[in-house]
Amino acid sequence: MTERLIEWFEKIFAENESTIARDLKLNFKKLVGESSLTEQEALLTTLATATAVNLEQLREVSRVILIEGGLTAVEVHEAEESAAIMRMLNVYYRFRHFVDHEEDAGYGPAKLRMQSLGNPVLGKERFEMLSFAVSAINGCEKCVVSHQKALIALGVEKEKIHDLARLASVVAGLKILTT
């Protein structure tokens, strides 16, 4: 499955041959094809992070390959929408991080509906992985730390967590190449 993603990826970014583009392309191929992430994890992470940065071609290719690889449309849709729920939460918890150090902040609980986090279709571990990667892109320290702790508690090795962060950072960089 990741071989197909890399083939499509080569076509999408074929025209840009600068040294920076080459670095990003090589990093992407290595993280998708040779990291501690399984093929499915790499594709799901690519889908969620491409959605988060609005990298439509990479998003579409990832979606198609995941469905052809056996994931249900509901699972693929949840991976895409993980970017939306994380965007909401990342914005809110960045706000909280900014103001919580103030003595009189006193905002109380978030009171934002987030039932989807309780029983994700993709399973807790995969959803946490996507939440972590998208939170890294969105720059929410509280969320990144929270999802990292959850992943460690679920038994995910630090090397895999590191690869998730690296893949998220590369996808974010690739977005710049397309603008």
Phi, psi and omega per residue, in radians:
M1 nan -0.756 -3.113
T2 -1.218 -0.461 3.072
E3 -1.059 -0.719 3.101
R4 -1.132 -0.707 3.112
L5 -1.071 -0.758 -3.137
I6 -1.136 -0.687 3.087
E7 -1.051 -0.852 3.109
W8 -1.096 -0.731 3.134
F9 -0.992 -0.787 3.122
E10 -1.015 -0.699 3.137
K11 -1.197 -0.738 -3.102
I12 -1.079 -0.734 -3.036
F13 -1.898 0.369 -3.067
A14 -1.091 -0.595 -3.015
E15 -1.312 -0.421 -3.092
N16 -1.656 1.963 -3.100
E17 -2.074 0.388 3.095
S18 -1.165 2.900 3.137
T19 -1.150 -0.593 3.107
I20 -1.179 -0.806 3.108
A21 -1.052 -0.723 3.109
R22 -1.050 -0.753 3.106
D23 -1.031 -0.847 -3.121
L24 -1.109 -0.744 3.139
K25 -1.110 -0.791 3.123
L26 -1.115 -0.705 3.097
N27 -1.091 -0.774 3.138
F28 -1.060 -0.870 -3.111
K29 -1.053 -0.701 3.135
K30 -1.160 -0.769 -3.104
L31 -1.219 -0.587 3.135
V32 -1.396 -0.617 -3.027
G33 -1.784 -0.382 -2.993
E34 -2.381 0.383 -3.104
S35 -1.739 -3.018 3.111
S36 -1.327 -0.144 3.126
L37 -1.340 2.439 3.003
T38 -1.214 2.907 3.111
E39 -0.986 -0.814 -3.102
Q40 -1.124 -0.735 3.106
E41 -1.081 -0.743 3.137
A42 -1.123 -0.742 3.135
L43 -1.192 -0.757 3.111
L44 -1.092 -0.728 3.129
T45 -1.158 -0.715 3.079
T46 -1.059 -0.766 3.137
L47 -1.079 -0.865 -3.099
A48 -1.124 -0.751 -3.094
T49 -1.310 -0.633 3.062
A50 -1.109 -0.632 3.068
T51 -1.145 -0.749 -3.104
A52 -1.072 -0.607 -3.116
V53 -1.777 0.072 3.117
N54 1.080 0.840 3.072
L55 -1.739 1.431 -2.880
E56 -1.076 -0.744 -3.115
Q57 -1.094 -0.778 -3.139
L58 -1.187 -0.626 3.075
R59 -1.071 -0.849 -3.103
E60 -1.109 -0.794 3.138
V61 -1.072 -0.786 3.131
S62 -1.063 -0.764 3.131
R63 -1.012 -0.892 -3.104
V64 -1.065 -0.811 -3.098
I65 -1.138 -0.689 3.116
L66 -1.123 -0.740 3.127
I67 -1.179 -0.760 3.087
E68 -1.125 -0.459 3.134
G69 -1.452 -0.015 3.030
G70 1.973 -0.104 3.072
L71 -1.300 2.611 3.116
T72 -1.370 2.788 3.090
A73 -1.051 -0.597 3.130
V74 -1.150 -0.733 3.117
E75 -1.131 -0.770 3.139
V76 -1.123 -0.733 3.123
H77 -1.094 -0.709 3.117
E78 -1.111 -0.679 3.105
A79 -1.064 -0.745 3.099
E80 -1.129 -0.807 -3.094
E81 -1.256 -0.256 3.056
S82 -1.029 -0.540 3.093
A83 -1.126 -0.580 -3.122
A84 -1.282 -0.840 -3.120
I85 -1.164 -0.629 3.119
M86 -1.226 -0.613 3.096
R87 -1.052 -0.804 3.113
M88 -1.033 -0.873 -3.072
L89 -1.216 -0.656 3.128
N90 -1.113 -0.722 3.097
V91 -1.105 -0.820 -3.110
Y92 -1.104 -0.855 -3.079
Y93 -1.279 -0.388 2.958
R94 -1.168 -0.741 3.050
F95 -0.963 -0.860 -3.130
R96 -1.061 -0.694 3.116
H97 -1.080 -0.684 3.139
F98 -1.150 -0.719 -2.987
V99 -1.782 -0.296 -3.059
D100 -1.124 -0.366 3.114
H101 -1.333 -0.207 3.083
E102 -1.333 2.343 -3.101
E103 -1.032 -0.657 -3.051
D104 -1.786 0.351 -3.110
A105 -1.022 -1.023 3.005
G106 0.794 0.765 -3.107
Y107 -1.417 -0.311 3.126
G108 1.366 -2.855 -3.082
P109 -1.207 2.790 -3.082
A110 -1.085 -0.693 -3.086
K111 0.927 0.708 3.037
L112 -1.961 2.311 3.140
R113 -1.206 2.246 3.109
M114 -2.575 0.792 3.135
Q115 -1.038 -0.519 -3.097
S116 -1.056 -0.398 -3.129
L117 -1.316 -0.383 -3.052
G118 -1.261 -0.676 -3.065
N119 -2.531 1.210 -3.073
P120 -1.202 2.545 3.117
V121 -1.067 -0.633 -3.127
L122 -1.281 -0.172 -3.040
G123 1.617 2.704 -3.042
K124 -1.070 -0.811 -3.066
E125 -1.105 -0.850 -3.125
R126 -1.140 -0.689 3.127
F127 -1.142 -0.687 3.082
E128 -1.097 -0.667 3.118
M129 -1.085 -0.791 3.138
L130 -1.177 -0.699 3.121
S131 -1.086 -0.710 3.104
F132 -1.084 -0.864 -3.082
A133 -1.107 -0.770 3.140
V134 -1.186 -0.676 3.105
S135 -1.108 -0.610 3.077
A136 -1.107 -0.762 3.100
I137 -1.079 -0.742 -3.083
N138 -1.378 -0.117 3.025
G139 1.220 0.627 3.116
C140 -1.752 1.830 -3.083
E141 -1.024 -0.831 -3.121
K142 -1.027 -0.744 -3.107
C143 -1.235 -0.738 3.120
V144 -1.037 -0.833 -3.139
V145 -1.103 -0.764 -3.139
S146 -1.082 -0.797 -3.127
H147 -1.259 -0.571 3.064
Q148 -1.098 -0.804 3.118
K149 -1.074 -0.720 3.122
A150 -1.111 -0.724 3.128
L151 -1.131 -0.743 3.103
I152 -1.093 -0.747 3.109
A153 -1.091 -0.518 3.104
L154 -1.444 -0.017 3.094
G155 1.580 0.214 3.125
V156 -1.341 2.269 -3.108
E157 -1.234 2.614 -3.120
K158 -1.061 -0.550 3.107
E159 -1.067 -0.708 3.133
K160 -1.201 -0.694 3.097
I161 -1.084 -0.738 3.111
H162 -1.092 -0.745 3.121
D163 -1.122 -0.625 3.064
L164 -1.071 -0.786 3.131
A165 -1.140 -0.713 3.134
R166 -1.152 -0.745 3.118
L167 -1.113 -0.724 3.096
A168 -1.052 -0.743 -3.117
S169 -1.168 -0.650 3.124
V170 -1.186 -0.764 3.114
V171 -1.065 -0.715 3.092
A172 -1.063 -0.703 3.090
G173 -1.168 -0.672 3.122
L174 -1.077 -0.572 3.117
K175 -1.009 -0.666 -3.135
I176 -1.119 -0.594 3.136
L177 -1.148 -0.401 -3.067
T178 -1.674 -0.031 -3.109
T179 -1.786 nan nan
